[in-house]
């Protein structure tokens, strides 16, 4: 996975190889078992005959890991303006999972409804993406 480490929009490109046939979804998984983790959908693709997926996107995720998500992989702290941020040593988990294992609902954020870790790709390293806070939403 390649990505820009900072900016107003999270821009990335992901390639997965040697996958079983099927539909896959790339997600940010904020790990917080106490409240039930909601994920951020990054994109989807169907593995071709060679078992490859390619997912490219640009979306407004905010900073990753997300300080607001109570992600266990976020070491919380405050910046110079008093805004909640994730300190150095934090990182976001990016996973490639089966699309059928995610529940998408209009009334809530998507979440994992099934767990088949032997069919997922887990990154070895956590990622950090810094997005400017308090952007004007008008």
N, C-alpha and C positions, 0 to 999 in steps of 0.2 A: 504494500500500500504506500502510495506517495501522497503527500498532502502539504498544504501551506500551513506553517506553524502559527500564523497570526493574521488578523484582518477582520473586516466586518462580516465576511461570509466564509464558511468552512468549505474549501475546495479540495477535492480528493480524487484519486483514481486507484482502483483496486483490481487486482487480477488474482483469481483462484484457479488452481490446477489439480488434476487427478481427482475430480469429484464424481460421485455417482450421478446418474441422470436425475434431473429434477429441478425444481425452482428453489433458488436461494435468495436470502435477504441479508444485507449488511446492516448491522445495528451498532449503536452505542448502548452499552448495558451499564447503567449506573447501579452498582452493587449496593443494595440496602435491603437486607432480608427482613428487617423489622416492619417496614411499611409496605413491602411488596414493590418490587422494582418496576417502574415504567421505563420503557426504552425509547430511544430516538431512532426512527427509521431513516436510513441513509440511501437505500436503493435496493433494487432487485434485478436478477437476471436468471435465465434458464441455462443450465450447463449444456454445452454443445456435445456432439458425439465424442469429442476428445476429452470431455470432462472439464472444460474451461468456462469460467465466468469472467465478465468484465463489467465493472460498475463504476461509473464516473458521475460526479455530481458537484453541485454548488448549492449550499443551503445555509440558512441562518439558524445555527444551533446554539448560539451563544458560546461561551467558553467551554472547553472540554478538558478535564472532567467538569461537570456542572455543579457549582457550589450550592445552587438552590435544590439539587436533587438528593442531598444528604448521602452522596456517594462515598462509600467506605474508602475509595481510592483517592479521595480529595482530602488533603490536609488543610482544613479551613484557617483562614486568616483575614486580615483587613488590609486594604491598600492605603495609600496616603490620604485618600479622600474618605476613608471609612467604609468602602464598598467591600462586601464579602467576596473573597477570591480563594482559589486553591493555591497553596504555597508550593515552592520548589519541592520536588519529591513526590508530587501527586501525578496521577495519570488516568486516562480513560481506557476502558476495555472496548475494543472494537471486535465484533464477532461476525462470522458468516454462519448463518443458521438456516435450517429448512424453513421456507416460507410458510409451510403448513403448521409450523409450531408457534406461530405468532397470531394473536387475536387482535384484529383491527376493529374498533368500534367508533362510531361517530361521536359518542358522548364521553369518551375518555381516551387517554393516550394508549398506544398499543402496548401489549405485554406478552410475555412468554406463557403460552397455555400448555405446552408440552415440553419435555426435556429429553433430548436424544443426543447427548454430548459426543458420542462416537461418530456422529454424522456432521459435526460442526468443525469449523476452522477457528481456532483461538490464536490470537496474536501472542507472540512471546514477549513483546514489549508493550507497555502502556504508552499512550500518546498524550501530548499536551497541545491544545489549541487555545490561543489567547485572542479573545474578541473584545473590542472596546465596549465598556459597560455604559449604561445610561444613554443609549442611542435614542434619537428622536424617532418615534414610530409614526409620525404623521405622513 
